[in-house]
């Protein structure tokens, strides 16, 4: 289940190391469950609850997620040696924001508490244009 920071944009990966250290200082142990996702992986997740069995887990099709651009990560908590999505999300989000990360739990349309990202000051449209050129 553990994802690697390999494959993530280097500046973002460095921010995640700092973020995880700050969480540990606060007594919060986490595990990264997802980092980079290919367009195909993102499309498969987007299909869940729409054209594939399961619950909707994302509102972003391939090319519309910061995971596709190596600038997003998802986390779960590790409590008593067990991986869980039940934990102190508000504290997690507060620390993420203090570390310069955007927290998906603060979004109004599709709250995604396990998600953090760093857009590098760009929009998805700008990023897609950069990657295509």
N, C-alpha and C positions, 0 to 999 in steps of 0.2 A: 504494500500500500504506500510505502514511503516513496516520494518523488525526489529527484535530484535537482540541485540548482544548476547542474550542467545543462547547457542548451538555453539557459535564460540570458537575457541581455546582462552583461557584466556589472554595470552600475546598479541595476535592479537587484541582482543576486547579492551584491554587497549590502544594499539596504535591508534585504531579508535577513542576512546574518546579524546585523545590528538589531533588527526588530525581534528576532528570536531570542537574542541575548537579553533584551529589555523585558520580554515576556517572562523569561526564566527568573530575572531579578524580582519580578512581581509574583513569583511562585506559580507561574502558568507554564506548563509543558505542552508543546504542540508538536505535530508532525505535518510536514507538507504532504498533501495527498495528490496534488496535481500542479504542474508548472506549465511547460510548453505543451500545446496541443496542435496537431496538424489540422489543416482545413477539413480533412476527412473525419478525424476524431470529433471535431467541433460539430460537423453536420450530423454525425451519429447521435451526439448528445442532444442536439436541437430536435431531432426526430422523435425523441422519447416524449410520449404523451400526445404526440401529434400523429405521426404515421407509423410509429413503432410502439410496442408495449412499454408501459411504465408511466411515471409521473413526469411532468414538465420540470426540468432542472435548469434550463437556461432560456433566455430570450434572444440569444445571439447565435445566428447561423454562422457557418464558416466564413472567415474574413471579417466578421463583426465582433470578434472577441479579442481582448488584449492578450489572452493566452496564445493566440495565433502569431502574435508579434513578440513573444518571449518576454512580456512585461506584466504577467499576472500569475498569481499562485493561490491555491486553495489549501486550507488547513483544517485539521481536526485537533481536538484536545487529547492528551494522554493523561488519564486519571487512574491511579492505582494500577498502572501497567496496561490499562485497557484504552483502546482508541474509541472516542465518542464525539458526537457532535453536540452533546449537552455539556455546556460549560459557560464560563463567564464572558459571553460575547461582547457585552458593553465594554468591559475592561480591555478585551482583545482589540476592539475597534478604537478605543481611546489611545492605546499604545501605538497602534498602526498609524493613526493620524499624527501623533507626536513624532513618529519616525519618518514622516513625509510621504506616507502611503495613503492612497485612496482606499477607503473601506467600503465594500459592497453592502454592508449592513446599514449604511447611512443613505442608501438610495431610496427614493420614494416609490418608483414603479415596480421594481423587482428586487426586493431586499435579498442580498446574497451574503449572509454573515460570514461564511468561511473564506470569502474572496478578498484579496488585496491586490492592488495594481499601482503601477507608476507609469503614467503616459508620457513622461518626459516633456510635458507641456504641449503635446500634439493631440490632434483629434484623430479618430479612426480614419477619416477620409484622407487626412494628410499622411498618415502612416501607410495606408494602402497605396497612395500615389508614390511615396518614396520607395516602397518595395517593388512596385511595378517598373520603375525607371532604373 
